[in-house]
Each structure stands twice: as structure tokens, then as C-alpha cells.
Amino acid sequence: MANNGLALIFHSVALLAVLSLLLRAGNSQTTVSLSSADQDRFADVFRKSEPFKDLATAHWAASGMRLLGKSVADQQAACTFVQKAVDGKNLNSLFHAAAVASVLDNCKLSVGDADATLTNAMKTGATVESLYYAVSAQLDLGKTVNGPAVVSSLLSALNDDDSALSAARSWLTVSRIAGDYDLSSFTESIEDILQQADVSSESLWFDSGVELTSMFVTGAFGLSEKVGSAPSEINGDSLVKFANYFLTNRFTQSSSDAYFVLAALHTLATNKFQRPLAITLVSNQPISADNPNIKVRASDLLDQPVERLTVTLVSAGLDDEGDLVSSKTFTAADNSVYELNFWEEKPERGLYKAVVGASSQSEDSKLITDNEVTFVLKVVARVTVANCGIQIIDKEQSLVAKSISISFPDTSTEALQADHHQRIVMKFSLKDTTSGGLMTAHQTFVRLTHSETKQEIFFIAEPDDDNEYKFDLDVGAAADDSFGSLGGKYQLDLIVGDFAIENSFSWTVGAVSLTFSKASSPPAPKEKFSARPEIHHLFREPEPRPARVITLVFTGLVLAPVLLLLIVWLHLGANLSGLTQAGLPGILFSVGLGGILALLFAFWLKLNMFTTLKLLAVLGTVTLVAGQRMLRNIAESKRA
């Protein structure tokens, strides 16, 4: 059966579908962390905003660099910019400027109107937003705040605005105020706000995006550290989903989003209560005899190693079979990398779903280790060809005219010949070199290549129930459709490919000479870059023009109605005296009407539709207004 390419496409699509389904296996733990490369990319995003052009960008960039343990390139220039750009009468400007100054070394911000602006923003009736900005600015400037008054004002403001953003801002505000206060009203709102978040199988976030989600996380944990108790409303699974959401946004190029992602991950990785654990694959290389180990890395969300862990392969197996491995412990290769020899379990080739878990050996560990991660592992095998033989069989008498055996990867030197009365039968098996068992491959083709023309003809080799492949070619039946009756010597190759075969190959088995009943000669070779025949365009001859008399008569008939119109007007006594009664509008109307007629003539002559419509809109408007005024003037003159 000749291959028309559909089989190759079918197998490829089927493989992609399988991979897609497996790779979507849910993870209740995060499988990525903010790697050093990600942190370097964030630093580049922040550096691109230097020199600063606005205070908000300076705030996010300088604070983000501080979270990365770095500083802005030119701190003196940044401090000078903040001092010049700050507006003491603008609360938002003071908020950003004070934040920048607080993270720069030796940058003291001096703003004349700052005290009045900040005091006014904290008066009775202030909003949560103004309180958040004012308290943050005062603390960043090294000033003290009236804690009880701020708490009271925030509670009052939250009665008017209990949105998620206002709640998060209130948590961030009270978490920075020194002193002990009754903050139960704030902690009780965490659960209510959390219920407003959107959730999927892997992520948790708020509709407003990264900023609000980050402020919720940092505010909730800041408030919890202030009161000294964990936010029980946010369980480990929710924290992992929050972490997954922020990690999916780690490729942002916005300085503000980069800061909020970084701030949230820093909070999740360093808080005193619960910290998600990231378990990642060290390498995506398939498991094979040369690469027998599964290697995973255990770290926090900021890619820092986590010590004293026990990492376990909970289970691993093919989807359509049971687990091959269960409850096997990884060996620590260093302080963060763990490995396990999976090849010693003699796995079959294919895609394995591996579930990995971790537990802490430290009693006071804050790590979330009750969740597991799921990876897809590809196990590949090396294949060899066994029991390969070719027979030339007479179709009518079923007699074997020629039979040879070939050992892989050798090439047969025996001359094979077949004509249209015979069949070529090739049988072989694919053997897994590790297990020794017979196997099948997704793509198994036999290719015949003409020695002179290099024409290639492909056929599919099909396996039977015992996994033995057979290629059966009826030379006479395939003469026209596959070979075009082109006889001669053909090279015979076996092509084997599979996503789970490590050594996919193309093996030259030998050569065979084919003879057909009606032989055709090889076509002359075509030169790819030779000159092509010149193309001569033939335009149609123009139609003969009519006689001059016919043209003049036709023109006269076309103009006759115009002459008839003038005669009728004279008979009716038409005149232009009405224009004097209409005044200027009458003149404009007449000019506009004539302009429209001239425009239509120009459109017929050379203008396009778009230009015509633009000009018509202007002329039409003028003509319409002038016509209305003209009719009004004529009516008034008649009444007078």
C-alpha cells in the first residue's frame, strides 16, 4: 500500500493529542519557581526604566530592586529626580516619592507642603485610599502616626467602601503601624475578601489583576504577622494556587507588574506561617539507559534551596496500566537536587505519569508539604531489527524464486530482481534491546529510490498480531500508480521512527531491479535555474469606431433634451428675478447645486468614490442650508 503522507500526519496528530492530555495533569503543588534567570529578567525590566521619568515607575523599580537585593544604578541621580519631581500638594506624588526615598541610600526628602497635605488627608471622613497613601508616606519619611486614630478612621472608611482593594490597603496600613490594637475586624474580613477571588484547578486570583492579588497576599500576611496568628482562612492549597498565578506572570515586561509579582512571591516564600514548596524537574531529557535517573529540585518560590527534606516518588506508571513504581525515596545529590534511578525498574517505553511528594524532617518547618506534584516522564528505548528477510515470490504459482536474510545494520550485496509476474515480500521484527521483547513503532516505512532519477516511492509496513512486520509489494499491480512503469534499479530502505525510540533510523537494506510489462524511459532531467520560454502578451484588437455621421446624430439626440428644456422655460416665462428675493442664500444654493453637478462630472471623468464623497459632504451641506434659507426668504417676501 503506497503512502500518501496521511499516515504520517495521523500519527503525529495522535501523538500531540496524547502529550496534550498528559501534560494537563493537575498539580496541587507548584512545579516552577522564580529562578535566577527570572530574577535577572526582572532586574532588567527595572533597569530599563532608568533614568526615571515619573515617580510611580521610580517607586516600582527601586522597591523591586531592593526585593532582589540590588539597588538602582545611580542612587544620587534617582534621589535628585525624586526631589525635583515631587509635588508637596499632591498626596499620590508624596506616596511614591517617599517610597523611593526610603529604599535609596542617604536620600532625605524635603518637601515644604508635605506635612499639611498628609495631615489633611487623614482628617475625619478620609477614604481608605487617602489613609493608605498618607500613612505609608509618613512612615517612609520617618514620621510617626497616631495609631488609634488611623485604625478608627480606617474602620469608618471601610463602612463606606468594603471593596477588595480597600480591604487590602487597610491591612497593609495597619500592619505598618507600631503598637498593639484590636484588629479583629480587619482579620475577620480576610475570609470575605478571599471568597471574591476567581479560582481554577491550578490558580487563584482577583479580576483586577496582579496588583490587587499581590496586595491581598502581602496585606493578609502582613496583618497576620502583626496580630501574631496565621491567616487560617487561607489554606495551603490556596497559597499554592496564588503562587501558581504569580509564577505564570513572571514574564511580564511592566515594572509595576514585576514589582507586585516579586512582592507577593517574596511574602509567600518568607512569611512566618506557611510557605509553598516548589518541586521542579532538573532536566526534561527522556529516561534511557544513558540517562537513568529522575532528577528533581526542591526549593522555595524564590529558588532558594530547602534543607532537610525527604522527597518520594509516590507513584509512576503508564496511563493504561497500573503503577510500575510506588513509594520510592529519592537520594539527595546536593542540598537541593534529588535523584532516583528509574531505569532499574525496567520501564517500557512511553509516557509515564509520575507523582512526587516531599516531607520536611524539621518539626518546626513552615513548608506546605501535604501536596504532591505530577510530572510527565518520557521513557525511550533503543530498537534493533530482528529476523529480517526478503523473498521474491511468483504470483501465480506461489513459488519462492529468491530468498535472502539480512542482519541489521548491514546492507545486502545480493542482486534481487523482480518483474510484473512476481511479488516482493519483506518480513522483519522490531526488538527492544533492553527488554528483548518485540515492539511496534508509530512510523514504519519502506522506501524505494530509483538509482537514476532519485524518484522516491514510500510504502507502509504493517505489523500483525504477533508484532511481526510485513511489506508485500505486487510489482505488476503497483507498476502504473506507484512507479509510473519506470523500471530499473531501486534502493530499498527501511525507515523507523517513534517518539519513544531513542535511535530512530533509516536503514539501507539492499537493492532490487524491477521490470514492468510496459517499460518507460526516465524523463530528461530538468534544470532548476535555466531560462524559461519568453511570455508574449497578445492584447485584443480595438473595436472599429462607428462612422462620423452616426456619432454626430447620437450626440445631437443626447443634447436634444437640454434644448427642449430651454424652450419650455422660455415658454413658461422662467427668469432669475427670484434670486433677488432670496438674497445671498439663493446665490449660494445655485452655486452649490452647480458645484454638485460639476463634481459628478469630475467623478465620471477621473475622481474616485472616496474623494467624491468627501467633497460631496461639504457641497451638500452648504447647498442644503442655503436652500432652506432661500425658501424661507422667498416665503417671507411673498407674505410681505
Secondary structure, DSSP 8 states (H G I E B T S, - for coil): -B--SHHHHHHHHHHHHHHHHHHT---SSB-----HHHHHHHHHHHHHT-S--SHHHHHHHHHHHHHTT---S-HHHHHHHHHHH--TT-HHHHHHHHHHHHHSTT-----TTHHHHHHHHTSTT--HHHHHHHHHHHHHTT----HHHHHHHHHHHHHH---HHHHHHHHHHHHHS-S----HHHHHHHHHHHTTSEE-SS-EE-TT-HHHHHHHHHHHHHHHHHHTS--TTS-HHHHHHHHHHHHHTTT---HHHHHHHHHHHHHHHH-SS-EE-EEEES----B-SSS-EEEEEEE-TTS-B--SEEEEEEEEEETTS-EEEEEEE-EESSSSEEEEE-GGG---SEEEEEEEEEEES-TT--EE-S-EEEEEEEE-B-EEEEEEEEEEEETTT--EEEEEEE-TT----S-EEEETTEEEEEEEEEEETTT--EE--SEEEEEEEETTT--EEEEE-EE-TTSEEEEEEETTTTTTTTTTT--EEEEEEEEEE-TTBTT-EEEEEEEEEEE-SS---------TTS-----------------HHHHHHHHHHHHHHHHHHHHHHHHHT--STHHHHH-HHHHHHHHHHHHHHHHHHHHHHT--HHHHHHHHHHHHHHHHHHHHHHHHHHHHHHH-
